[in-house]
Each structure stands twice: as structure tokens, then as C-alpha cells.
Amino acid sequence: MLQYEASPTSPSPERMVKRGLRVLLVGFLPFGISSTLAQAEAIELTQELLKHEISALRQQDNVRDYVVREPLMLDQIAGSSEEWYVRDLTFREGAVLYLADRDLVLRIEGRLVVEGPEQLVAASFPGDHRRATSGTQGANGDRGRSGRRDGEDGSSGAPGGPGTPGKDGLSAGDLTLHLRRAPALPFRISLVGQDGGHGGAGGRGGDGGDGAQGRVGKSGPFGCERGGGDGGDGGRGGRGGDGGAPGRCGSGGTLTVLYPRVLDPVIRGRVLCEAQIAVHGDPGPPGRGGTGGGGGGRGRGSGFCGGGKGGDDKGTGVDGAIAQQDNQPCTPAAIRFLAI
């Protein structure tokens, strides 16, 4: 057994323990410093920087560490199909890769890192693009022409224009993840298709024109030469425009996860795929029928002549029709685990 022998110049056992602790701490510093330096060398990805970095991401012979700082929209800079190579890939809170309808193969040589459990890291569409564009409202019909004189009938109002159809939702792109290591925390991926756009509203039918007042009766010296005329009928209100057809929803994408077979018990609990299904748009509301024009007043009598009768109101136009809605459910997202 080694023994410690005190000498006037030797440190005490207590100081030796403290010194040993200090040495141990110092021994750990290079690792901590190197880790910090490695993080400092990681390239931070923003939407603007991704435009300049996308060529490097496509190269498999020079993989780097990346930190996703903010939401990234792949459809704004990427092709219809991409394959990226990275070492460590870190997602800050709120940073999400939005694929839209693009396909992405992501090969991660190191580790995928998230800041919190079940953090969303990849999705198809952001909130303001979750639904396809809705249709526009149809034009309102013009008012009918009113009768001009002597009991002329008013004309019917013009029909309202139909609403335009909502756009069909895009199908979500597919994501393939190649993982060499199991993530420390579970994360979520949502490859839900895009909701269909709502149909546009039908335009309102034009109001009918008013009937003209009947002509005044004419009395002669020995009797009535012409009685008071009847008022013109008011024009019927125009038909309302049909509501626009709703857009269909897009199909969900497929998430494929490839990983070493030894990680099989762990990986399935770390990669979570949302099973939400996109929905169709709503039919556009039909346009209301226009109001019927008022009947013209009766022509007044005169002397020996009696007056006419007032014109009729032909009534309000019928409302437009409602487009049929597709009740077939859309295809949900799918997930495949492939141990290799």
C-alpha cells in the first residue's frame, strides 16, 4: 500500500483532495469547450439563409451541423423532391420544416435534437396555409328597367352570378428520415393534406323594375273617350346565383423512418406521426333572389271616365342552388418504420 508521508514542503491531504478535484474539473474542460465550439460551428438556418445553404445540404461528402431557428417553407426555395445530408440537426422551439407538397429525404448522420418532448419538427402546411384558396363571390345581378310611361311593365332583375369553386387542397409531400442514432426526446411530424377551399357565395339577384303608372283617362263632351289605364306590373326579382362548389381535401403524406435494427425498441416511441385527416371545403352560400319591382299606380279617371287598376308585383326571385358536397373522407397520413 502506498503511504503519504508529510514533509514541510508537501501539501496536506486536504489540499491534495482539492487539487485532485481541480485536476478532474480541468480534465473535463476540453470536452465542454469542444462541445461548445462544435455548437458554435453549427450553421443556423433561417428562411433567408436556406436559399444560400441548400446546395451544401444536397452534398453528401461534406455534412455539417445545422440549427433550425425558425419555420422554413420548402416550397419557396426547394425543388419538388429534395435529398439533404446533415450531421447533427437541432430544432429550436417553434422551428418547423414545412414541406407543403414537396418530398424530402433527410439523412442524419448524427442526432436529431429537440428542445422539448413531442416538439413538432416537420409538417406539411403552416396554419395560414392549412386550407386551399376559397372561391370568390359571384356578381350581383343588375336591377330591371322600370316602365317609362302609360302602364309599361317593369323588366325582371338580372340573375346573380355564380360563386367560383374553392380550390382543391394539395396532397402533403412525403418525408423519409434516415436515423443512425435514437433521439433523446420524442418528436412529432404532421403530414396532413391541405383542406379544400370553401366555395364562393352566389351573387344576389337584381331587383325587378317598377311598373309605370297607367295613363290618365280622357273624357269628351258627350262621354268617355278613353278610360284611365292600368298600371304596369313590376318586374320579377332576378334569380340568386348558385353557390360555388367546395374544393376537395388533399391526401396525407407518408413518413418513412429508416434506422439500425438495434434501435428498434426505442425508435418507435420517439418518432410520432399525427393521424389527423384533412377535410373538404364548405359549399358557397347561394345568392338570394332579388326583390320584385312595385306595380305602377292606376291611371286616374277623368269626367265621364273611370280610373284603371294598379299594376301587380310579380314577386321576389328564387334563391340560387347549393352545390353538392363530397362526403368521401380523405386519405390520412401514414408512417412506416424500416429497420435496416
VOBA-136206 format. One record per residue (C-alpha): x, y, z; residue in three letters. Coordinates in nm, 3 decimals, padded with zeros to 5 digits, always signed. Example, Ala and Ser with C-alpha at 12.3 -4.5 7.8 and 13.67 -1.06 7.14 Angstrom:
2
X=+01.230, Y=-00.450, Z=+00.780, rest=ALA
X=+01.367, Y=-00.106, Z=+00.714, rest=SER
This chain:
340
X=+00.000, Y=+00.000, Z=+00.000, rest=MET
X=+00.122, Y=+00.346, Z=-00.085, rest=LEU
X=+00.151, Y=+00.577, Z=+00.212, rest=GLN
X=+00.155, Y=+00.950, Z=+00.228, rest=TYR
X=+00.448, Y=+01.098, Z=+00.419, rest=GLU
X=+00.419, Y=+01.457, Z=+00.523, rest=ALA
X=+00.710, Y=+01.695, Z=+00.472, rest=SER
X=+00.746, Y=+02.067, Z=+00.527, rest=PRO
X=+00.703, Y=+02.129, Z=+00.155, rest=THR
X=+00.435, Y=+01.866, Z=+00.084, rest=SER
X=+00.072, Y=+01.974, Z=+00.064, rest=PRO
X=-00.169, Y=+01.842, Z=+00.320, rest=SER
X=-00.405, Y=+01.555, Z=+00.232, rest=PRO
X=-00.697, Y=+01.802, Z=+00.228, rest=GLU
X=-00.514, Y=+02.021, Z=-00.027, rest=ARG
X=-00.429, Y=+01.711, Z=-00.230, rest=MET
X=-00.801, Y=+01.624, Z=-00.249, rest=VAL
X=-00.889, Y=+01.977, Z=-00.356, rest=LYS
X=-00.609, Y=+01.978, Z=-00.610, rest=ARG
X=-00.721, Y=+01.641, Z=-00.743, rest=GLY
X=-01.077, Y=+01.772, Z=-00.779, rest=LEU
X=-00.943, Y=+02.073, Z=-00.964, rest=ARG
X=-00.749, Y=+01.846, Z=-01.198, rest=VAL
X=-01.057, Y=+01.641, Z=-01.262, rest=LEU
X=-01.258, Y=+01.952, Z=-01.345, rest=LEU
X=-00.989, Y=+02.082, Z=-01.571, rest=VAL
X=-00.978, Y=+01.742, Z=-01.735, rest=GLY
X=-01.339, Y=+01.785, Z=-01.834, rest=PHE
X=-01.295, Y=+02.133, Z=-01.976, rest=LEU
X=-01.159, Y=+02.033, Z=-02.317, rest=PRO
X=-01.470, Y=+01.820, Z=-02.377, rest=PHE
X=-01.700, Y=+02.104, Z=-02.275, rest=GLY
X=-01.508, Y=+02.357, Z=-02.476, rest=ILE
X=-01.502, Y=+02.132, Z=-02.781, rest=SER
X=-01.878, Y=+02.075, Z=-02.748, rest=SER
X=-01.935, Y=+02.448, Z=-02.724, rest=THR
X=-01.714, Y=+02.508, Z=-03.022, rest=LEU
X=-01.897, Y=+02.239, Z=-03.216, rest=ALA
X=-02.227, Y=+02.411, Z=-03.141, rest=GLN
X=-02.076, Y=+02.744, Z=-03.235, rest=ALA
X=-01.973, Y=+02.597, Z=-03.570, rest=GLU
X=-02.325, Y=+02.473, Z=-03.639, rest=ALA
X=-02.493, Y=+02.664, Z=-03.920, rest=ILE
X=-02.815, Y=+02.834, Z=-03.818, rest=GLU
X=-03.089, Y=+02.805, Z=-04.076, rest=LEU
X=-03.342, Y=+03.078, Z=-04.141, rest=THR
X=-03.565, Y=+03.118, Z=-04.445, rest=GLN
X=-03.321, Y=+03.367, Z=-04.593, rest=GLU
X=-03.006, Y=+03.166, Z=-04.517, rest=LEU
X=-03.159, Y=+02.845, Z=-04.651, rest=LEU
X=-03.151, Y=+02.993, Z=-05.003, rest=LYS
X=-02.771, Y=+03.009, Z=-04.984, rest=HIS
X=-02.719, Y=+02.684, Z=-04.791, rest=GLU
X=-02.941, Y=+02.449, Z=-04.988, rest=ILE
X=-02.661, Y=+02.349, Z=-05.228, rest=SER
X=-02.443, Y=+02.239, Z=-04.933, rest=ALA
X=-02.732, Y=+02.041, Z=-04.784, rest=LEU
X=-02.752, Y=+01.838, Z=-05.103, rest=ARG
X=-02.386, Y=+01.727, Z=-05.080, rest=GLN
X=-02.317, Y=+01.401, Z=-04.902, rest=GLN
X=-01.939, Y=+01.436, Z=-04.884, rest=ASP
X=-01.933, Y=+01.743, Z=-04.658, rest=ASN
X=-02.201, Y=+01.701, Z=-04.392, rest=VAL
X=-02.236, Y=+01.974, Z=-04.129, rest=ARG
X=-02.425, Y=+02.052, Z=-03.812, rest=ASP
X=-02.736, Y=+02.267, Z=-03.850, rest=TYR
X=-02.966, Y=+02.451, Z=-03.612, rest=VAL
X=-03.314, Y=+02.537, Z=-03.739, rest=VAL
X=-03.403, Y=+02.870, Z=-03.579, rest=ARG
X=-03.741, Y=+02.949, Z=-03.736, rest=GLU
X=-04.010, Y=+02.797, Z=-03.957, rest=PRO
X=-03.875, Y=+02.706, Z=-04.302, rest=LEU
X=-04.102, Y=+02.689, Z=-04.610, rest=MET
X=-03.954, Y=+02.439, Z=-04.854, rest=LEU
X=-04.196, Y=+02.521, Z=-05.134, rest=ASP
X=-04.046, Y=+02.869, Z=-05.159, rest=GLN
X=-03.692, Y=+02.756, Z=-05.237, rest=ILE
X=-03.672, Y=+02.379, Z=-05.291, rest=ALA
X=-03.746, Y=+02.157, Z=-05.586, rest=GLY
X=-04.032, Y=+01.909, Z=-05.600, rest=SER
X=-03.802, Y=+01.644, Z=-05.448, rest=SER
X=-03.500, Y=+01.703, Z=-05.223, rest=GLU
X=-03.234, Y=+01.490, Z=-05.052, rest=GLU
X=-03.035, Y=+01.654, Z=-04.772, rest=TRP
X=-02.732, Y=+01.533, Z=-04.575, rest=TYR
X=-02.661, Y=+01.663, Z=-04.223, rest=VAL
X=-02.466, Y=+01.558, Z=-03.914, rest=ARG
X=-02.649, Y=+01.689, Z=-03.608, rest=ASP
X=-02.981, Y=+01.863, Z=-03.671, rest=LEU
X=-03.122, Y=+02.075, Z=-03.389, rest=THR
X=-03.467, Y=+02.234, Z=-03.384, rest=PHE
X=-03.527, Y=+02.539, Z=-03.169, rest=ARG
X=-03.871, Y=+02.571, Z=-03.014, rest=GLU
X=-04.121, Y=+02.679, Z=-03.280, rest=GLY
X=-03.885, Y=+02.591, Z=-03.566, rest=ALA
X=-04.059, Y=+02.361, Z=-03.815, rest=VAL
X=-03.976, Y=+02.231, Z=-04.162, rest=LEU
X=-04.288, Y=+02.288, Z=-04.375, rest=TYR
X=-04.282, Y=+02.058, Z=-04.678, rest=LEU
X=-04.613, Y=+02.162, Z=-04.844, rest=ALA
X=-04.642, Y=+01.918, Z=-05.138, rest=ASP
X=-04.265, Y=+01.859, Z=-05.168, rest=ARG
X=-04.087, Y=+01.530, Z=-05.097, rest=ASP
X=-03.782, Y=+01.533, Z=-04.871, rest=LEU
X=-03.526, Y=+01.264, Z=-04.788, rest=VAL
X=-03.333, Y=+01.370, Z=-04.477, rest=LEU
X=-03.019, Y=+01.171, Z=-04.393, rest=ARG
X=-02.900, Y=+01.249, Z=-04.040, rest=ILE
X=-02.551, Y=+01.113, Z=-03.970, rest=GLU
X=-02.550, Y=+01.231, Z=-03.608, rest=GLY
X=-02.854, Y=+01.302, Z=-03.396, rest=ARG
X=-03.183, Y=+01.486, Z=-03.428, rest=LEU
X=-03.220, Y=+01.717, Z=-03.127, rest=VAL
X=-03.531, Y=+01.897, Z=-02.998, rest=VAL
X=-03.569, Y=+02.134, Z=-02.703, rest=GLU
X=-03.880, Y=+01.975, Z=-02.557, rest=GLY
X=-04.065, Y=+01.642, Z=-02.564, rest=PRO
X=-04.307, Y=+01.588, Z=-02.854, rest=GLU
X=-04.193, Y=+01.907, Z=-03.025, rest=GLN
X=-04.323, Y=+01.947, Z=-03.381, rest=LEU
X=-04.029, Y=+01.942, Z=-03.622, rest=VAL
X=-04.184, Y=+01.879, Z=-03.964, rest=ALA
X=-04.529, Y=+01.940, Z=-04.110, rest=ALA
X=-04.698, Y=+01.981, Z=-04.443, rest=SER
X=-04.864, Y=+02.324, Z=-04.418, rest=PHE
X=-04.843, Y=+02.613, Z=-04.170, rest=PRO
X=-05.160, Y=+02.744, Z=-04.007, rest=GLY
X=-05.230, Y=+03.019, Z=-04.260, rest=ASP
X=-05.193, Y=+02.772, Z=-04.548, rest=HIS
X=-05.380, Y=+02.478, Z=-04.394, rest=ARG
X=-05.674, Y=+02.547, Z=-04.625, rest=ARG
X=-05.668, Y=+02.594, Z=-05.000, rest=ALA
X=-05.789, Y=+02.921, Z=-05.150, rest=THR
X=-06.163, Y=+02.979, Z=-05.127, rest=SER
X=-06.376, Y=+03.077, Z=-05.425, rest=GLY
X=-06.489, Y=+03.433, Z=-05.490, rest=THR
X=-06.839, Y=+03.571, Z=-05.467, rest=GLN
X=-07.047, Y=+03.598, Z=-05.781, rest=GLY
X=-07.152, Y=+03.937, Z=-05.912, rest=ALA
X=-07.488, Y=+04.080, Z=-05.807, rest=ASN
X=-07.750, Y=+04.099, Z=-06.080, rest=GLY
X=-07.849, Y=+04.435, Z=-06.227, rest=ASP
X=-08.182, Y=+04.592, Z=-06.145, rest=ARG
X=-08.452, Y=+04.555, Z=-06.407, rest=GLY
X=-08.559, Y=+04.853, Z=-06.615, rest=ARG
X=-08.863, Y=+05.035, Z=-06.486, rest=SER
X=-09.159, Y=+05.110, Z=-06.709, rest=GLY
X=-09.135, Y=+05.452, Z=-06.865, rest=ARG
X=-09.493, Y=+05.559, Z=-06.935, rest=ARG
X=-09.856, Y=+05.464, Z=-06.983, rest=ASP
X=-09.860, Y=+05.147, Z=-06.774, rest=GLY
X=-09.548, Y=+04.988, Z=-06.922, rest=GLU
X=-09.433, Y=+04.683, Z=-06.724, rest=ASP
X=-09.102, Y=+04.680, Z=-06.543, rest=GLY
X=-08.849, Y=+04.419, Z=-06.658, rest=SER
X=-08.717, Y=+04.138, Z=-06.441, rest=SER
X=-08.395, Y=+04.176, Z=-06.248, rest=GLY
X=-08.085, Y=+04.006, Z=-06.387, rest=ALA
X=-07.974, Y=+03.683, Z=-06.220, rest=PRO
X=-07.685, Y=+03.689, Z=-05.977, rest=GLY
X=-07.357, Y=+03.539, Z=-06.087, rest=GLY
X=-07.247, Y=+03.200, Z=-05.950, rest=PRO
X=-06.976, Y=+03.177, Z=-05.686, rest=GLY
X=-06.649, Y=+03.031, Z=-05.811, rest=THR
X=-06.540, Y=+02.688, Z=-05.682, rest=PRO
X=-06.294, Y=+02.655, Z=-05.397, rest=GLY
X=-05.955, Y=+02.515, Z=-05.492, rest=LYS
X=-05.874, Y=+02.154, Z=-05.416, rest=ASP
X=-05.630, Y=+02.104, Z=-05.131, rest=GLY
X=-05.279, Y=+01.989, Z=-05.211, rest=LEU
X=-05.165, Y=+01.645, Z=-05.105, rest=SER
X=-04.888, Y=+01.653, Z=-04.847, rest=ALA
X=-04.537, Y=+01.561, Z=-04.951, rest=GLY
X=-04.357, Y=+01.251, Z=-04.826, rest=ASP
X=-04.076, Y=+01.262, Z=-04.570, rest=LEU
X=-03.807, Y=+00.995, Z=-04.538, rest=THR
X=-03.586, Y=+01.006, Z=-04.227, rest=LEU
X=-03.258, Y=+00.814, Z=-04.211, rest=HIS
X=-03.159, Y=+00.799, Z=-03.843, rest=LEU
X=-02.832, Y=+00.649, Z=-03.719, rest=ARG
X=-02.898, Y=+00.725, Z=-03.353, rest=ARG
X=-03.209, Y=+00.730, Z=-03.139, rest=ALA
X=-03.324, Y=+01.083, Z=-03.050, rest=PRO
X=-03.304, Y=+01.162, Z=-02.679, rest=ALA
X=-03.657, Y=+01.307, Z=-02.679, rest=LEU
X=-03.966, Y=+01.213, Z=-02.879, rest=PRO
X=-04.071, Y=+01.450, Z=-03.156, rest=PHE
X=-04.378, Y=+01.492, Z=-03.376, rest=ARG
X=-04.432, Y=+01.505, Z=-03.752, rest=ILE
X=-04.761, Y=+01.609, Z=-03.917, rest=SER
X=-04.806, Y=+01.525, Z=-04.285, rest=LEU
X=-05.174, Y=+01.615, Z=-04.309, rest=VAL
X=-05.314, Y=+01.705, Z=-04.650, rest=GLY
X=-05.441, Y=+02.053, Z=-04.719, rest=GLN
X=-05.808, Y=+02.127, Z=-04.650, rest=ASP
X=-06.022, Y=+02.209, Z=-04.951, rest=GLY
X=-06.117, Y=+02.570, Z=-05.016, rest=GLY
X=-06.467, Y=+02.694, Z=-04.946, rest=HIS
X=-06.694, Y=+02.769, Z=-05.241, rest=GLY
X=-06.766, Y=+03.133, Z=-05.318, rest=GLY
X=-07.105, Y=+03.282, Z=-05.238, rest=ALA
X=-07.357, Y=+03.330, Z=-05.516, rest=GLY
X=-07.442, Y=+03.685, Z=-05.616, rest=GLY
X=-07.774, Y=+03.839, Z=-05.520, rest=ARG
X=-08.037, Y=+03.859, Z=-05.794, rest=GLY
X=-08.117, Y=+04.203, Z=-05.928, rest=GLY
X=-08.436, Y=+04.375, Z=-05.815, rest=ASP
X=-08.719, Y=+04.394, Z=-06.063, rest=GLY
X=-08.804, Y=+04.727, Z=-06.229, rest=GLY
X=-09.112, Y=+04.916, Z=-06.121, rest=ASP
X=-09.418, Y=+04.931, Z=-06.344, rest=GLY
X=-09.516, Y=+05.267, Z=-06.489, rest=ALA
X=-09.833, Y=+05.444, Z=-06.383, rest=GLN
X=-10.137, Y=+05.396, Z=-06.605, rest=GLY
X=-10.233, Y=+05.677, Z=-06.837, rest=ARG
X=-10.497, Y=+05.927, Z=-06.732, rest=VAL
X=-10.849, Y=+05.882, Z=-06.868, rest=GLY
X=-10.983, Y=+06.122, Z=-07.133, rest=LYS
X=-11.336, Y=+06.244, Z=-07.121, rest=SER
X=-11.514, Y=+06.403, Z=-07.419, rest=GLY
X=-11.814, Y=+06.638, Z=-07.427, rest=PRO
X=-12.062, Y=+06.355, Z=-07.469, rest=PHE
X=-11.889, Y=+06.072, Z=-07.283, rest=GLY
X=-11.567, Y=+05.896, Z=-07.201, rest=CYS
X=-11.331, Y=+05.872, Z=-07.488, rest=GLU
X=-11.065, Y=+05.670, Z=-07.302, rest=ARG
X=-11.071, Y=+05.537, Z=-06.951, rest=GLY
X=-10.780, Y=+05.554, Z=-06.710, rest=GLY
X=-10.515, Y=+05.297, Z=-06.793, rest=GLY
X=-10.392, Y=+05.014, Z=-06.573, rest=ASP
X=-10.057, Y=+05.047, Z=-06.402, rest=GLY
X=-09.774, Y=+04.836, Z=-06.535, rest=GLY
X=-09.671, Y=+04.524, Z=-06.350, rest=ASP
X=-09.348, Y=+04.531, Z=-06.158, rest=GLY
X=-09.068, Y=+04.309, Z=-06.284, rest=GLY
X=-08.987, Y=+03.989, Z=-06.100, rest=ARG
X=-08.669, Y=+03.982, Z=-05.893, rest=GLY
X=-08.374, Y=+03.809, Z=-06.053, rest=GLY
X=-08.267, Y=+03.461, Z=-05.950, rest=ARG
X=-07.986, Y=+03.437, Z=-05.699, rest=GLY
X=-07.656, Y=+03.296, Z=-05.816, rest=GLY
X=-07.558, Y=+02.940, Z=-05.729, rest=ASP
X=-07.305, Y=+02.887, Z=-05.454, rest=GLY
X=-06.961, Y=+02.775, Z=-05.563, rest=GLY
X=-06.860, Y=+02.411, Z=-05.530, rest=ALA
X=-06.626, Y=+02.324, Z=-05.242, rest=PRO
X=-06.271, Y=+02.208, Z=-05.300, rest=GLY
X=-06.167, Y=+01.854, Z=-05.214, rest=ARG
X=-05.913, Y=+01.789, Z=-04.943, rest=CYS
X=-05.563, Y=+01.666, Z=-05.016, rest=GLY
X=-05.425, Y=+01.329, Z=-04.914, rest=SER
X=-05.183, Y=+01.290, Z=-04.627, rest=GLY
X=-04.817, Y=+01.217, Z=-04.689, rest=GLY
X=-04.612, Y=+00.914, Z=-04.591, rest=THR
X=-04.344, Y=+00.929, Z=-04.323, rest=LEU
X=-04.077, Y=+00.660, Z=-04.365, rest=THR
X=-03.823, Y=+00.609, Z=-04.086, rest=VAL
X=-03.511, Y=+00.401, Z=-04.158, rest=LEU
X=-03.278, Y=+00.312, Z=-03.870, rest=TYR
X=-03.036, Y=+00.044, Z=-03.748, rest=PRO
X=-03.210, Y=-00.268, Z=-03.625, rest=ARG
X=-03.056, Y=-00.237, Z=-03.278, rest=VAL
X=-03.262, Y=+00.080, Z=-03.222, rest=LEU
X=-03.592, Y=-00.091, Z=-03.295, rest=ASP
X=-03.726, Y=-00.098, Z=-02.936, rest=PRO
X=-03.657, Y=+00.274, Z=-02.892, rest=VAL
X=-03.724, Y=+00.445, Z=-03.224, rest=ILE
X=-04.094, Y=+00.366, Z=-03.245, rest=ARG
X=-04.162, Y=+00.559, Z=-02.928, rest=GLY
X=-03.952, Y=+00.860, Z=-03.031, rest=ARG
X=-04.094, Y=+00.937, Z=-03.377, rest=VAL
X=-04.462, Y=+01.031, Z=-03.357, rest=LEU
X=-04.681, Y=+01.088, Z=-03.665, rest=CYS
X=-05.010, Y=+01.275, Z=-03.627, rest=GLU
X=-05.312, Y=+01.090, Z=-03.767, rest=ALA
X=-05.528, Y=+01.398, Z=-03.836, rest=GLN
X=-05.721, Y=+01.397, Z=-04.166, rest=ILE
X=-05.779, Y=+01.696, Z=-04.393, rest=ALA
X=-06.138, Y=+01.799, Z=-04.465, rest=VAL
X=-06.328, Y=+01.919, Z=-04.769, rest=HIS
X=-06.430, Y=+02.280, Z=-04.807, rest=GLY
X=-06.786, Y=+02.400, Z=-04.749, rest=ASP
X=-07.021, Y=+02.482, Z=-05.038, rest=PRO
X=-07.065, Y=+02.851, Z=-05.105, rest=GLY
X=-07.391, Y=+03.002, Z=-04.979, rest=PRO
X=-07.642, Y=+03.062, Z=-05.258, rest=PRO
X=-07.733, Y=+03.414, Z=-05.360, rest=GLY
X=-08.072, Y=+03.549, Z=-05.251, rest=ARG
X=-08.332, Y=+03.630, Z=-05.513, rest=GLY
X=-08.388, Y=+03.995, Z=-05.595, rest=GLY
X=-08.690, Y=+04.187, Z=-05.473, rest=THR
X=-08.977, Y=+04.226, Z=-05.718, rest=GLY
X=-09.048, Y=+04.570, Z=-05.860, rest=GLY
X=-09.355, Y=+04.759, Z=-05.746, rest=GLY
X=-09.663, Y=+04.771, Z=-05.968, rest=GLY
X=-09.742, Y=+05.101, Z=-06.135, rest=GLY
X=-10.025, Y=+05.313, Z=-05.998, rest=GLY
X=-10.365, Y=+05.308, Z=-06.172, rest=ARG
X=-10.444, Y=+05.571, Z=-06.427, rest=GLY
X=-10.682, Y=+05.838, Z=-06.294, rest=ARG
X=-11.030, Y=+05.876, Z=-06.429, rest=GLY
X=-11.150, Y=+06.197, Z=-06.585, rest=SER
X=-11.506, Y=+06.333, Z=-06.621, rest=GLY
X=-11.715, Y=+06.051, Z=-06.762, rest=PHE
X=-11.416, Y=+05.811, Z=-06.739, rest=CYS
X=-11.329, Y=+05.581, Z=-06.458, rest=GLY
X=-10.973, Y=+05.506, Z=-06.350, rest=GLY
X=-10.769, Y=+05.194, Z=-06.424, rest=GLY
X=-10.633, Y=+04.942, Z=-06.177, rest=LYS
X=-10.287, Y=+04.926, Z=-06.024, rest=GLY
X=-10.017, Y=+04.701, Z=-06.158, rest=GLY
X=-09.915, Y=+04.377, Z=-05.986, rest=ASP
X=-09.593, Y=+04.295, Z=-05.808, rest=ASP
X=-09.454, Y=+03.982, Z=-05.973, rest=LYS
X=-09.263, Y=+03.883, Z=-05.661, rest=GLY
X=-08.916, Y=+03.805, Z=-05.535, rest=THR
X=-08.678, Y=+03.596, Z=-05.741, rest=GLY
X=-08.583, Y=+03.245, Z=-05.629, rest=VAL
X=-08.264, Y=+03.181, Z=-05.439, rest=ASP
X=-07.968, Y=+03.011, Z=-05.604, rest=GLY
X=-07.883, Y=+02.645, Z=-05.554, rest=ALA
X=-07.636, Y=+02.491, Z=-05.311, rest=ILE
X=-07.355, Y=+02.287, Z=-05.464, rest=ALA
X=-07.323, Y=+01.924, Z=-05.362, rest=GLN
X=-07.051, Y=+01.833, Z=-05.115, rest=GLN
X=-06.819, Y=+01.535, Z=-05.140, rest=ASP
X=-06.863, Y=+01.315, Z=-04.833, rest=ASN
X=-06.577, Y=+01.078, Z=-04.908, rest=GLN
X=-06.311, Y=+01.101, Z=-04.635, rest=PRO
X=-05.962, Y=+01.192, Z=-04.742, rest=CYS
X=-05.656, Y=+00.973, Z=-04.706, rest=THR
X=-05.476, Y=+01.017, Z=-04.371, rest=PRO
X=-05.102, Y=+01.040, Z=-04.326, rest=ALA
X=-04.913, Y=+00.712, Z=-04.294, rest=ALA
X=-04.595, Y=+00.608, Z=-04.113, rest=ILE
X=-04.357, Y=+00.321, Z=-04.191, rest=ARG
X=-04.071, Y=+00.201, Z=-03.969, rest=PHE
X=-03.797, Y=+00.012, Z=-04.155, rest=LEU
X=-03.515, Y=-00.141, Z=-03.955, rest=ALA
X=-03.207, Y=-00.198, Z=-04.172, rest=ILE
